[in-house]
């Protein structure tokens, strides 16, 4: 009985630790945001953080753009591969239909 109760309490505490904590962001009752100066400071900090994140994303995208550049020859090779795949699938479907129709020479594969 004691072991089960201890396990239950442990499980309950672990479950409670996984629940998200209440955030005070944009909370009108947040005591630290009552003055206009505090709200202005908070707004300036958030604006600066957003600008830093935007700069980071732009730099990351500029670095990645070079490695993800697709040339016309890449597009042509992809189109050729898709056309070849479509031809092979059509051949396979014809062979399956012939096999199902009783032409046993098409049933080898």
C-alpha positions in Angstrom: 0.0 0.0 0.0 2.8 2.4 1.0 4.7 1.5 -2.2 1.7 2.2 -4.4 1.1 5.6 -2.7 4.7 6.5 -3.1 4.6 5.6 -6.8 1.5 7.6 -7.2 2.9 10.7 -5.6 6.1 10.4 -7.6 4.1 10.0 -10.8 1.9 13.0 -9.9 4.9 15.2 -9.2 6.5 14.2 -12.5 3.3 14.9 -14.3 3.0 18.3 -12.7 6.6 19.2 -13.6 5.7 18.6 -17.3 2.8 21.0 -17.3 3.6 24.4 -18.7 4.2 27.2 -16.3 1.9 30.2 -16.4 3.6 33.0 -18.3 3.2 36.6 -17.4 3.8 38.0 -20.9 1.2 40.5 -21.8 -0.6 39.9 -18.5 -2.5 43.1 -17.6 -2.2 42.2 -13.9 1.6 41.7 -14.1 2.8 44.0 -11.3 6.1 44.7 -13.0 4.3 46.2 -16.1 2.1 48.8 -14.4 4.2 51.8 -15.3 4.4 53.2 -18.8 8.2 53.3 -18.6 8.3 49.5 -17.8 6.0 48.8 -20.7 8.2 50.9 -23.0 11.3 49.1 -21.8 9.7 45.8 -22.4 8.5 46.8 -25.8 12.0 48.0 -26.7 13.6 44.7 -25.5 11.1 42.7 -27.6 11.6 44.9 -30.6 15.4 44.4 -30.3 15.1 40.7 -29.9 12.8 40.5 -33.0 15.3 42.5 -35.0 18.1 40.2 -33.9 16.1 37.1 -34.9 15.2 38.6 -38.2 18.9 39.4 -38.9 19.9 35.8 -37.9 17.2 34.3 -40.2 18.3 36.5 -43.2 21.9 35.5 -42.7 21.0 31.8 -42.4 18.9 32.0 -45.5 21.6 33.8 -47.4 24.1 31.0 -46.5 21.7 28.3 -47.4 20.6 29.8 -50.6 24.0 29.1 -52.1 23.8 25.4 -51.3 20.2 25.0 -52.5 20.7 26.7 -55.9 19.0 24.6 -58.6 20.3 25.0 -62.1 18.5 24.4 -65.4 20.6 21.3 -66.0 19.3 20.0 -62.6 15.7 20.7 -63.7 16.4 18.9 -67.0 17.9 15.9 -65.3 14.9 15.7 -63.0 12.5 15.9 -65.9 14.4 13.2 -67.8 14.4 11.0 -64.7 10.6 11.5 -64.2 9.9 10.7 -67.9 12.1 7.6 -67.7 10.2 6.5 -64.5 6.9 7.1 -66.2 8.0 4.9 -69.2 9.2 2.1 -67.0 6.0 2.2 -65.0 3.9 2.1 -68.2 5.9 -0.9 -69.4 5.4 -2.7 -66.0 1.7 -2.0 -66.0 1.4 -3.4 -69.5 3.4 -6.5 -68.4 1.1 -7.0 -65.4 -2.0 -6.7 -67.5 -0.6 -9.2 -70.0 0.3 -11.6 -67.2 -3.2 -11.3 -65.8 -4.6 -11.9 -69.2 -2.8 -15.3 -69.3 0.4 -14.4 -71.3 2.7 -16.3 -69.0 5.9 -14.9 -70.6 5.2 -11.6 -68.9 4.8 -13.2 -65.4 8.6 -13.8 -64.8 9.2 -10.6 -62.8 
